[in-house]
Amino acid sequence: MTKKERTIAACTLLKAQYPDALCSLEYKKPYELMIAVRLSAQCTDARVNIVTKTLFQQFPTLAAFADADLTELEEAVKPCGFYKTKAKSIKEAAQLLLERHGGEVPQTMEELLALPGIGRKTANLLLGDLYGQPAVVTDTHFIRITGRLGLTKNTEPQKVETDLRKLLPPEESSDFCHRIVLFGREFCKARKPVCKECPLRGICPSAE
């Protein structure tokens, strides 16, 4: 089985296992997803969802984030860790969205990467989820699992992204990334993968 064939097979099997390929971060407005993803760095999605439930009530508009008292914003995001850095980048990003982009989240990688606190992983997620663009979100689950599946030998996020863009059907890539996260939490765990029950065991070269 070639890497391409194994990738297509993984897409099919994961789609059957997880038909609803939804982002686990909760949001109602595009900029809220941008903020939630920023908070999710070194923090679980479950905790972020708890924090943003009150955060988005406390700061109900993009302008409210842009004009926020930094100390107040820091306190609001403190449970997510690295709160000083995260609060500063969220406030600055909100200001730039209003000043340069008419309050809208940009639709290009280059414009997103110019925003504070936005790296390729975050930019890919936003492009895929908000605008339906082909996206490869190389989080820790994705890097670990694509390596175990033999789809890449790289561990550096941008190199993994480059490798998988060559293998994934563009229209499947964003949903595939969400399914990989769910799959990593349930089966292909970092310390002890559940290979005997794994839906991909028939195509995985790392299966026990």
DOZA-986747 format. One line per 8 residues: their letters; for each residue x, y, z of N, C-alpha, C. Coordinates in nm, 4 decimals, m for minus. Example, Ala and Ser with C-alpha at 12.3 -4.5 7.8 and 13.67 -1.06 7.14 Angstrom:
AS) 1.3190/m0.5690/0.7800/1.2300/m0.4500/0.7800/1.3200/m0.3300/0.7800 | 1.2850/m0.2250/0.7080/1.3670/m0.1060/0.7140/1.2900/0.0030/0.7870
//
This chain:
MTKKERTI) 0.0841/m0.1197/0.0000/0.0000/0.0000/0.0000/0.0881/0.1254/0.0000 | 0.0669/0.2144/m0.0953/0.1446/0.3383/m0.1015/0.0971/0.4355/0.0066 | 0.1756/0.5398/0.0304/0.1359/0.6423/0.1275/0.0041/0.7077/0.0868 | m0.0105/0.7317/m0.0417/m0.1335/0.7937/m0.0918/m0.2533/0.7019/m0.0658 | m0.2379/0.5739/m0.0955/m0.3462/0.4781/m0.0742/m0.3804/0.4657/0.0741 | m0.2766/0.4659/0.1595/m0.3008/0.4563/0.3030/m0.3702/0.5822/0.3554 | m0.3352/0.6962/0.3001/m0.3993/0.8218/0.3398/m0.5474/0.8215/0.3037 | m0.5789/0.7794/0.1820/m0.7188/0.7733/0.1374/m0.7966/0.6749/0.2233
AACTLLKA) m0.7350/0.5610/0.2542/m0.8000/0.4608/0.3386/m0.8262/0.5166/0.4782 | m0.7279/0.5898/0.5329/m0.7443/0.6509/0.6658/m0.8575/0.7524/0.6645 | m0.8659/0.8315/0.5589/m0.9753/0.9287/0.5451/m1.1106/0.8585/0.5503 | m1.1223/0.7493/0.4749/m1.2490/0.6753/0.4666/m1.2861/0.6129/0.6011 | m1.1892/0.5493/0.6661/m1.2149/0.4817/0.7933/m1.2485/0.5818/0.9046 | m1.1781/0.6933/0.9065/m1.2041/0.7931/1.0104/m1.3379/0.8645/0.9874 | m1.3750/0.8803/0.8615/m1.5051/0.9418/0.8312/m1.6172/0.8516/0.8813 | m1.6001/0.7207/0.8679/m1.7002/0.6266/0.9183/m1.7047/0.6281/1.0708
QYPDALCS) m1.5878/0.6422/1.1332/m1.5793/0.6414/1.2797/m1.6319/0.7721/1.3400 | m1.5999/0.8830/1.2735/m1.6381/1.0158/1.3238/m1.7050/1.0955/1.2116 | m1.8322/1.0707/1.1844/m1.9002/1.1380/1.0723/m1.9041/1.2901/1.0876 | m1.9190/1.3366/1.2111/m1.9255/1.4813/1.2351/m1.7870/1.5323/1.2714 | m1.7180/1.5842/1.1728/m1.5816/1.6324/1.1949/m1.5854/1.7786/1.2387 | m1.6210/1.7999/1.3634/m1.6367/1.9362/1.4123/m1.5216/1.9757/1.5033 | m1.4877/2.1028/1.4993/m1.3893/2.1572/1.5916/m1.4471/2.1502/1.7321 | m1.3667/2.1087/1.8295/m1.4176/2.0938/1.9662/m1.4231/2.2265/2.0410
LEYKKPYE) m1.3670/2.3308/1.9833/m1.3757/2.4633/2.0445/m1.5105/2.5264/2.0109 | m1.5732/2.5871/2.1101/m1.7064/2.6440/2.0920/m1.6983/2.7939/2.0618 | m1.7713/2.8368/1.9593/m1.7708/2.9773/1.9193/m1.8945/3.0075/1.8371 | m1.9298/3.1349/1.8289/m2.0437/3.1775/1.7475/m2.0005/3.2759/1.6380 | m1.8925/3.3476/1.6621/m1.8443/3.4467/1.5665/m1.7038/3.4086/1.5217 | m1.6656/3.4399/1.3984/m1.5330/3.4011/1.3500/m1.4174/3.4455/1.4408 | m1.4221/3.5696/1.4883/m1.3114/3.6163/1.5718/m1.3060/3.5406/1.7046 | m1.4216/3.4869/1.7489/m1.4221/3.4089/1.8721/m1.3424/3.2797/1.8548
LMIAVRLS) m1.3491/3.2195/1.7369/m1.2676/3.1004/1.7112/m1.1200/3.1367/1.7152 | m1.0838/3.2497/1.6563/m0.9448/3.2952/1.6594/m0.8958/3.3080/1.8034 | m0.9778/3.3658/1.8898/m0.9407/3.3846/2.0299/m0.9341/3.2505/2.1026 | m1.0315/3.1641/2.0772/m1.0338/3.0333/2.1423/m0.9110/2.9500/2.1052 | m0.8731/2.9546/1.9782/m0.7550/2.8786/1.9352/m0.6294/2.9346/2.0010 | m0.6230/3.0652/2.0139/m0.5073/3.1272/2.0806/m0.4988/3.0796/2.2254 | m0.6119/3.0712/2.2921/m0.6140/3.0275/2.4322/m0.5814/2.8794/2.4464 | m0.6028/2.8016/2.3409/m0.5854/2.6562/2.3490/m0.4392/2.6122/2.3488
AQCTDARV) m0.3473/2.7037/2.3218/m0.2051/2.6686/2.3253/m0.1673/2.6242/2.4668 | m0.1130/2.5043/2.4801/m0.0742/2.4483/2.6095/m0.1920/2.4418/2.7072 | m0.3114/2.4215/2.6531/m0.4312/2.4142/2.7360/m0.5323/2.3235/2.6661 | m0.6130/2.2533/2.7424/m0.7115/2.1632/2.6820/m0.8286/2.2419/2.6239 | m0.8892/2.1859/2.5191/m1.0066/2.2494/2.4594/m1.1208/2.2579/2.5598 | m1.1321/2.1572/2.6457/m1.2397/2.1560/2.7446/m1.2280/2.2757/2.8392 | m1.1067/2.3043/2.8836/m1.0875/2.4190/2.9729/m1.1120/2.5502/2.8981 | m1.0659/2.5576/2.7736/m1.0881/2.6789/2.6944/m1.2377/2.7070/2.6817
NIVTKTLF) m1.3168/2.6034/2.6563/m1.4607/2.6218/2.6412/m1.5260/2.6730/2.7690 | m1.4746/2.6303/2.8830/m1.5250/2.6811/3.0111/m1.4925/2.8292/3.0254 | m1.3687/2.8659/2.9912/m1.3238/3.0050/3.0043/m1.3970/3.0966/2.9067 | m1.4093/3.0530/2.7806/m1.4691/3.1412/2.6796/m1.6186/3.1610/2.7008 | m1.6826/3.0684/2.7699/m1.8259/3.0843/2.7959/m1.8538/3.2149/2.8690 | m1.7699/3.2480/2.9657/m1.7853/3.3755/3.0380/m1.7067/3.4875/2.9714 | m1.5933/3.4526/2.9084/m1.5104/3.5546/2.8435/m1.5875/3.6285/2.7348 | m1.6614/3.5533/2.6523/m1.7345/3.6154/2.5414/m1.8585/3.6917/2.5889
QQFPTLAA) m1.8992/3.6683/2.7127/m2.0043/3.7509/2.7726/m1.9445/3.8791/2.8308 | m1.8273/3.8640/2.8891/m1.7587/3.9786/2.9489/m1.7112/4.0774/2.8425 | m1.6665/4.0244/2.7294/m1.6217/4.1065/2.6159/m1.7045/4.0644/2.4940 | m1.8233/4.1199/2.4769/m1.9201/4.0687/2.3797/m1.8954/4.1078/2.2336 | m1.7999/4.1976/2.2088/m1.7713/4.2400/2.0718/m1.6215/4.2418/2.0471 | m1.5842/4.2470/1.9212/m1.4417/4.2587/1.8876/m1.3845/4.3882/1.9432 | m1.4633/4.4957/1.9368/m1.4190/4.6245/1.9908/m1.3952/4.6159/2.1410 | m1.4749/4.5353/2.2093/m1.4567/4.5196/2.3538/m1.3215/4.4559/2.3849
FADADLTE) m1.2783/4.3616/2.3019/m1.1454/4.3026/2.3194/m1.0364/4.4042/2.2857 | m1.0574/4.4796/2.1790/m0.9578/4.5784/2.1374/m0.9391/4.6869/2.2431 | m1.0471/4.7239/2.3104/m1.0435/4.8313/2.4102/m1.0268/4.7800/2.5523 | m1.0103/4.6506/2.5682/m1.0086/4.5908/2.7023/m0.8936/4.6424/2.7875 | m0.9207/4.6569/2.9163/m0.8141/4.6801/3.0124/m0.7299/4.5525/3.0179 | m0.6007/4.5644/2.9953/m0.5162/4.4459/2.9799/m0.5148/4.3609/3.1078 | m0.5117/4.4251/3.2219/m0.5118/4.3510/3.3476/m0.6408/4.2721/3.3642 | m0.7512/4.3328/3.3257/m0.8810/4.2665/3.3341/m0.8874/4.1477/3.2387
LEEAVKPC) m0.8327/4.1656/3.1184/m0.8312/4.0569/3.0202/m0.7397/3.9435/3.0664 | m0.6264/3.9797/3.1239/m0.5348/3.8784/3.1770/m0.6042/3.7923/3.2827 | m0.6767/3.8560/3.3701/m0.7461/3.7846/3.4774/m0.8518/3.6898/3.4198 | m0.9179/3.7350/3.3129/m1.0248/3.6551/3.2523/m0.9715/3.5284/3.1854 | m0.8503/3.5357/3.1284/m0.7952/3.4196/3.0562/m0.6929/3.3418/3.1394 | m0.6728/3.3833/3.2611/m0.5705/3.3235/3.3476/m0.5792/3.1714/3.3587 | m0.6996/3.1119/3.3686/m0.7072/2.9656/3.3812/m0.6484/2.8895/3.2622 | m0.6281/2.9560/3.1506/m0.5740/2.8887/3.0309/m0.4214/2.8864/3.0287
GFYKTKAK) m0.3579/2.9497/3.1281/m0.2122/2.9506/3.1323/m0.1510/3.0524/3.0374 | m0.0253/3.0910/3.0659/0.0466/3.1890/2.9843/m0.0414/3.3119/2.9571 | m0.1140/3.3520/3.0608/m0.2219/3.4495/3.0442/m0.1743/3.5879/3.0030 | m0.0562/3.6272/3.0467/m0.0072/3.7609/3.0088/0.0203/3.7687/2.8585 | 0.0891/3.6690/2.8077/0.1202/3.6649/2.6644/m0.0064/3.6518/2.5811 | m0.0957/3.5619/2.6247/m0.2189/3.5381/2.5491/m0.3085/3.6620/2.5488 | m0.3245/3.7255/2.6644/m0.4102/3.8443/2.6730/m0.3567/3.9568/2.5848 | m0.2261/3.9764/2.5872/m0.1639/4.0826/2.5068/m0.1860/4.0578/2.3582
SIKEAAQL) m0.1643/3.9339/2.3136/m0.1782/3.9047/2.1706/m0.3245/3.9107/2.1265 | m0.4164/3.8706/2.2136/m0.5598/3.8781/2.1804/m0.6035/4.0230/2.1637 | m0.5633/4.1078/2.2548/m0.5991/4.2501/2.2469/m0.5404/4.3140/2.1205 | m0.4136/4.2863/2.0928/m0.3473/4.3441/1.9751/m0.4074/4.2901/1.8456 | m0.4397/4.1615/1.8434/m0.5007/4.1032/1.7231/m0.6373/4.1648/1.6969 | m0.7150/4.1855/1.8018/m0.8468/4.2487/1.7883/m0.8332/4.3896/1.7311 | m0.7345/4.4618/1.7791/m0.7105/4.5975/1.7285/m0.6756/4.5952/1.5802 | m0.5916/4.5000/1.5399/m0.5509/4.4920/1.3995/m0.6659/4.4478/1.3094
LLERHGGE) m0.7501/4.3591/1.3586/m0.8667/4.3186/1.2793/m0.9553/4.4394/1.2496 | m0.9719/4.5251/1.3469/m1.0548/4.6438/1.3285/m0.9860/4.7477/1.2396 | m0.8557/4.7648/1.2596/m0.7819/4.8696/1.1873/m0.7535/4.8327/1.0420 | m0.7220/4.7048/1.0172/m0.6743/4.6650/0.8846/m0.7717/4.5777/0.8047 | m0.8633/4.5122/0.8735/m0.9453/4.4107/0.8053/m1.0950/4.4317/0.8234 | m1.1337/4.5504/0.8626/m1.2757/4.5797/0.8760/m1.3475/4.4928/0.9779 | m1.2730/4.4440/1.0767/m1.3329/4.3618/1.1801/m1.3517/4.2166/1.1417 | m1.3011/4.1783/1.0237/m1.3162/4.0401/0.9764/m1.1859/3.9621/0.9923
VPQTMEEL) m1.1975/3.8331/1.0155/m1.0800/3.7464/1.0190/m1.0309/3.7274/0.8754 | m0.9040/3.7549/0.8475/m0.8518/3.7453/0.7098/m0.8678/3.6052/0.6507 | m0.8675/3.6003/0.5174/m0.8881/3.4740/0.4473/m0.7623/3.4226/0.3778 | m0.6463/3.4792/0.4109/m0.5218/3.4299/0.3524/m0.4222/3.3962/0.4619 | m0.3372/3.2995/0.4346/m0.2341/3.2582/0.5290/m0.1431/3.3756/0.5655 | m0.1036/3.4519/0.4646/m0.0103/3.5619/0.4881/m0.0674/3.6660/0.5831 | m0.1933/3.7023/0.5633/m0.2558/3.8031/0.6492/m0.2762/3.7503/0.7911 | m0.3105/3.6230/0.8028/m0.3290/3.5648/0.9357/m0.1977/3.5580/1.0128
LALPGIGR) m0.0907/3.5206/0.9435/0.0392/3.5084/1.0095/0.0934/3.6440/1.0559 | 0.0405/3.7514/0.9998/0.0828/3.8863/1.0401/0.0155/3.9309/1.1698 | m0.0819/3.8538/1.2180/m0.1513/3.8882/1.3416/m0.0750/3.8323/1.4623 | m0.0723/3.9045/1.5733/m0.0020/3.8568/1.6934/m0.0581/3.7244/1.7435 | 0.0321/3.6326/1.7770/m0.0087/3.5059/1.8360/m0.0615/3.4028/1.7385 | m0.0583/3.4334/1.6079/m0.1107/3.3402/1.5077/0.0047/3.2739/1.4331 | 0.0158/3.1414/1.4495/0.1137/3.0641/1.3746/0.0442/2.9841/1.2655 | 0.1186/2.8994/1.1964/0.0612/2.8243/1.0838/m0.0489/2.7290/1.1290
KTANLLLG) m0.0305/2.6670/1.2459/m0.1324/2.5726/1.2941/m0.2657/2.6444/1.3134 | m0.2613/2.7581/1.3816/m0.3838/2.8357/1.4045/m0.4412/2.8875/1.2740 | m0.3541/2.9395/1.1885/m0.3998/2.9944/1.0598/m0.4682/2.8866/0.9757 | m0.4109/2.7673/0.9722/m0.4721/2.6576/0.8960/m0.6097/2.6223/0.9510 | m0.6214/2.6158/1.0832/m0.7509/2.5826/1.1424/m0.8562/2.6876/1.1061 | m0.8184/2.8152/1.1136/m0.9125/2.9227/1.0813/m0.9533/2.9183/0.9344 | m0.8575/2.8966/0.8466/m0.8883/2.8914/0.7034/m0.9792/2.7732/0.6705 | m0.9540/2.6611/0.7352/m1.0358/2.5423/0.7095/m1.1757/2.5537/0.7663
DLYGQPAV) m1.1853/2.5958/0.8926/m1.3143/2.5974/0.9604/m1.4017/2.7154/0.9198 | m1.3405/2.8305/0.9017/m1.4194/2.9507/0.8713/m1.4490/2.9647/0.7223 | m1.3536/2.9231/0.6375/m1.3653/2.9526/0.4947/m1.3615/2.8302/0.4046 | m1.3569/2.7116/0.4641/m1.3616/2.5895/0.3842/m1.2422/2.5691/0.2932 | m1.1293/2.6320/0.3269/m1.0097/2.6162/0.2439/m0.9352/2.4884/0.2835 | m0.8594/2.4291/0.1905/m0.7764/2.3136/0.2259/m0.6818/2.3517/0.3388 | m0.6787/2.2721/0.4440/m0.5999/2.3087/0.5611/m0.5431/2.1845/0.6273 | m0.4189/2.1945/0.6746/m0.3543/2.0853/0.7469/m0.3075/2.1403/0.8813
VTDTHFIR) m0.3764/2.1014/0.9864/m0.3490/2.1532/1.1209/m0.2567/2.0552/1.1929 | m0.1306/2.0906/1.2035/m0.0306/1.9979/1.2561/m0.0136/2.0158/1.4069 | m0.1132/1.9687/1.4820/m0.0992/1.9691/1.6269/m0.0277/1.8405/1.6694 | m0.0136/1.8202/1.8011/0.0643/1.7055/1.8494/m0.0009/1.5725/1.8098 | m0.1343/1.5655/1.8137/m0.2033/1.4434/1.7712/m0.1707/1.4121/1.6250 | m0.1803/1.5141/1.5415/m0.1612/1.4952/1.3977/m0.0199/1.4478/1.3664 | 0.0778/1.5110/1.4278/0.2175/1.4751/1.4026/0.2452/1.3321/1.4490 | 0.1975/1.2989/1.5681/0.2192/1.1645/1.6225/0.1544/1.0571/1.5352
ITGRLGLT) 0.0288/1.0784/1.4991/m0.0480/0.9743/1.4300/m0.0056/0.9581/1.2849 | 0.0195/1.0662/1.2151/0.0650/1.0531/1.0765/0.2025/0.9866/1.0714 | 0.2822/1.0059/1.1763/0.4102/0.9359/1.1854/0.3910/0.7872/1.2064 | 0.3005/0.7514/1.2967/0.2730/0.6098/1.3237/0.2145/0.5403/1.2015 | 0.1364/0.6155/1.1234/0.0776/0.5586/1.0016/0.1783/0.5484/0.8869 | 0.2976/0.6025/0.9084/0.3999/0.5965/0.8053/0.3784/0.6942/0.6914 | 0.3032/0.8017/0.7184/0.2747/0.8998/0.6137/0.3816/1.0083/0.6068 | 0.4600/1.0217/0.7126/0.5698/1.1180/0.7155/0.6749/1.0706/0.8153
KNTEPQKV) 0.7985/1.1045/0.7851/0.9072/1.0767/0.8789/0.9460/1.2021/0.9558 | 0.8847/1.3138/0.9194/0.9174/1.4412/0.9828/0.8380/1.4605/1.1112 | 0.8923/1.5432/1.1993/0.8226/1.5809/1.3226/0.8087/1.7315/1.3351 | 0.8767/1.8051/1.2479/0.8655/1.9519/1.2500/0.7344/1.9893/1.1813 | 0.6492/2.0691/1.2497/0.5128/2.0926/1.2007/0.5001/2.1337/1.0546 | 0.5826/2.2293/1.0092/0.5657/2.2765/0.8712/0.6060/2.1694/0.7706 | 0.7048/2.0873/0.8049/0.7446/1.9784/0.7150/0.6361/1.8704/0.7093 | 0.5737/1.8432/0.8241/0.4625/1.7478/0.8267/0.3470/1.8005/0.7420
ETDLRKLL) 0.3196/1.9293/0.7555/0.2142/1.9920/0.6751/0.2432/1.9759/0.5260 | 0.3666/2.0022/0.4857/0.4051/1.9901/0.3453/0.3877/1.8468/0.2957 | 0.4311/1.7506/0.3770/0.4197/1.6098/0.3380/0.2736/1.5696/0.3190 | 0.1875/1.6098/0.4133/0.0483/1.5641/0.4093/m0.0343/1.6376/0.3042 | 0.0043/1.7580/0.2684/m0.0663/1.8281/0.1601/m0.0508/1.7526/0.0281 | 0.0596/1.6794/0.0140/0.0827/1.6013/m0.1067/m0.0030/1.4749/m0.1094 | m0.0502/1.4313/0.0069/m0.1212/1.3044/0.0181/m0.2720/1.3189/0.0363 | m0.3138/1.4228/0.1072/m0.4560/1.4387/0.1393/m0.5342/1.5019/0.0253
PPEESSDF) m0.6521/1.4509/m0.0059/m0.7401/1.5226/m0.0981/m0.7726/1.6589/m0.0362 | m0.7549/1.7695/m0.1097/m0.7748/1.9025/m0.0514/m0.9095/1.9198/0.0180 | m1.0137/1.8635/m0.0416/m1.1480/1.8816/0.0145/m1.1684/1.8013/0.1439 | m1.0778/1.7077/0.1720/m1.0896/1.6242/0.2919/m0.9967/1.6702/0.4044 | m0.9006/1.7552/0.3723/m0.7898/1.7797/0.4648/m0.8326/1.8402/0.5982 | m0.9184/1.9416/0.5961/m0.9580/2.0071/0.7203/m1.0350/1.9116/0.8120 | m1.1323/1.8410/0.7553/m1.2104/1.7454/0.8347/m1.1228/1.6308/0.8859 | m1.0288/1.5874/0.8039/m0.9364/1.4815/0.8441/m0.8602/1.5213/0.9702
CHRIVLFG) m0.8188/1.6470/0.9773/m0.7438/1.6953/1.0939/m0.8295/1.6905/1.2206 | m0.9556/1.7298/1.2101/m1.0444/1.7222/1.3265/m1.0657/1.5768/1.3686 | m1.0815/1.4886/1.2711/m1.1034/1.3469/1.3028/m0.9789/1.2850/1.3674 | m0.8625/1.3284/1.3238/m0.7381/1.2785/1.3827/m0.7310/1.3134/1.5315 | m0.7754/1.4331/1.5673/m0.7757/1.4733/1.7082/m0.8663/1.3809/1.7898 | m0.9864/1.3555/1.7394/m1.0798/1.2663/1.8088/m1.0231/1.1251/1.8183 | m0.9640/1.0807/1.7096/m0.9026/0.9476/1.7031/m0.7854/0.9366/1.8012 | m0.7059/1.0424/1.8118/m0.5918/1.0422/1.9026/m0.6332/1.0369/2.0484
REFCKARK) m0.7439/1.0994/2.0793/m0.7934/1.0974/2.2171/m0.8534/0.9626/2.2540 | m0.9152/0.8959/2.1562/m0.9857/0.7710/2.1852/m0.9003/0.6468/2.1653 | m0.8199/0.6439/2.0598/m0.7461/0.5224/2.0252/m0.5941/0.5402/2.0246 | m0.5467/0.6307/1.9395/m0.4012/0.6415/1.9171/m0.3383/0.7382/2.0172 | m0.3456/0.6994/2.1432/m0.2968/0.7842/2.2515/m0.1446/0.7882/2.2533 | m0.0908/0.8945/2.3097/0.0531/0.9148/2.3060/0.1280/0.8030/2.3790 | 0.0858/0.7709/2.5015/0.1605/0.6754/2.5819/0.1220/0.5299/2.5538 | m0.0070/0.5052/2.5367/m0.0515/0.3667/2.5211/m0.1642/0.3579/2.4199
PVCKECPL) m0.1298/0.3429/2.2923/m0.2343/0.3321/2.1893/m0.3170/0.2051/2.2072 | m0.4468/0.2162/2.1757/m0.5379/0.1025/2.1908/m0.5455/0.0297/2.0565 | m0.4382/m0.0370/2.0207/m0.4260/m0.0953/1.8869/m0.5286/m0.2059/1.8595 | m0.5611/m0.2870/1.9609/m0.6514/m0.4003/1.9395/m0.7907/m0.3566/1.8981 | m0.8323/m0.2366/1.9408/m0.9667/m0.1870/1.9091/m0.9641/m0.0795/1.8003 | m0.8479/m0.0493/1.7483/m0.8307/0.0641/1.6569/m0.8940/0.0386/1.5195 | m0.9734/0.1331/1.4703/m1.0345/0.1165/1.3377/m0.9340/0.1252/1.2236 | m0.8131/0.1710/1.2509/m0.7108/0.1811/1.1463/m0.6065/0.0701/1.1552
RGICPSAE) m0.6267/m0.0277/1.2417/m0.5237/m0.1295/1.2635/m0.4908/m0.2076/1.1360 | m0.5867/m0.2184/1.0439/m0.5633/m0.2938/0.9211/m0.4710/m0.2254/0.8225 | m0.4528/m0.0948/0.8384/m0.3664/m0.0216/0.7453/m0.2461/0.0423/0.8126 | m0.2329/0.0234/0.9457/m0.1279/0.0934/1.0210/m0.0039/0.0062/1.0370 | 0.1104/0.0509/0.9862/0.2341/m0.0268/0.9983/0.2870/m0.0317/1.1427 | 0.2346/0.0541/1.2305/0.2800/0.0567/1.3698/0.1899/m0.0234/1.4630 | 0.0816/m0.0815/1.4099/m0.0123/m0.1575/1.4938/0.0567/m0.2772/1.5583 | 0.0214/m0.3006/1.6827/0.0826/m0.4128/1.7550/0.0362/m0.5462/1.6947
//
